[in-house]
Structures are given as structure tokens and as C-alpha cells.
């Protein structure tokens, strides 16, 4: 075999090597072209951009839910009633951060005073100097440039039993409300449960006892929780947690004297 190979003319060997080299180069070039075409034809994925959702008008009690402790909720605070989504500033305002006391609060006074005292996280501005008010406005302008405004802070309502009853879902122009131990929730987005065609007759009513007893009897739609056993009380606390997580708090239920009924234990 070796003798046969050695007997092959050099020109033939050169020709064979030339063709092999040319073939390899052609394959390499084709591979490059195919790869380039695939890259050109494959769409480049767009970068993910965080787009905050509008929260609309919410109360201070609802704003407190957005303090960063729930990782599934955005991070909010309010300045002069304007609510900002500061989720991208979590390193500053998230739990354990240097300005964590601002999260979930109205912080106008704290900004005006350049204060980190949680007691200054409020909207009280009456006693501030013109210079302090200017400082507040400067902060507000900065936040408007950096963060997305998502809603407005509105006062909590104080509703009588009669006023609450007007929000039973029968009037489509009114939100559907219910009360649990004096805390009034807007459950309009759960109208399939609490609306006129829903299975729970709780709209427009205080329903603490009914929730504790898992009852749909109108007679149990009351804040009277006397005589409940430990399992029923635990059931009520579970329901309170669910409503707090899912629905906005719009105010409190008051009795005939104008006071919020005391919550039982």
C-alpha cells in the first residue's frame, strides 16, 4: 500500500489537496452565511420595561399595603397626595433600606423637614416655613421626573349603617361596599360574589359574624361576635386577611353616635 501511494504522481496529490481545501473553505463559508441569515431573521427580543399599573384613588389605609413587605405588590409612597410607584428604587425604600419608613406612607412633611422620623411621614404642612415648602416642592419635582405617578391619595370615608346600605350593588353607578368589623372595603371587582347576582348577601352590610360562621343568613350580617368559638374567630381573622390583601379599604363604619364600633376579641 505504501509503495502504491508513493507511486502516485505529485501533481495528482496536489490536485487532491487543492480540492479538499477548496471544499473545506466552501463549507466554512456556507456555515458563516447560514449563521448570519439565522441571526438576521431571528427577531431581537425587546428589553423588559417595567410599566406601573394605575392604582387610582386610594386611602392611606390601602396605601400602607404597598410598603414593600409583600414581594408581589409594587412599592408606593405619596407626596402632596400624589402617589408614586417607586419599585425601581427598592434599594432606597424597600424593607431594611435607609428610607424604608417612607414606603406605604404620605411623606410630604418628612421631605420638607429632611426628616427620617416616621412620625413626620404625614401630610401636615400648616406650620412649615416658606423655605421648607420650597424644599418639598423640589423633592416633588424630582420624583415626577424619576418615578411614575399612579394615583391620588383620598380621605377615608366615615359611613353610617344607612349610608353603607346604599352600596349594596343595586345602583350600578355606586361602588359595592361591605364592612368587616368596622373596616369598609370596596369589593366592586368581586361583584360576581357580592353583587346582586352573587352568592354572598354581604354587600352594603357589616358581615363579621357571617364570615366567622361561614353563614349566608342575613341575620348573621352583624358585627356581633359574642359567643364565637376559637375556630370561628380564627376563621374571621382569615377572612379579614383575605379582604385586606384583595380589596381597597375606603373607610370605616360608624355607629349612631358617630364613633367607629370597637372591634371585639
Buried (B, 14 or more C-beta within 10 A) or exposed (E): EEEEEEEEEEEEEEEEEEEEEEEEEEEEEEEEEEEEEEEEEEEEEEEEEEEBEEBEBBBBBBBBBBBBBEEEBBBBBBBBBBBBBBBBBBEBBBEEBEBBBBBBBBBBBBBBBEBEEEEBBBBEEEEBEEEBEEBBBEBBEEBEEEBBBBBBBBEBBBBEBEBBBEBBBEEEEEBBBBBBBBBBBBBBEBBEBBBEEBEBBBBBBBBBBBBBBEBEEEEBBEBEBEEBEEEBBEBBEEBBEEBBEEBBBBBBBBEEEEEBBEEBE
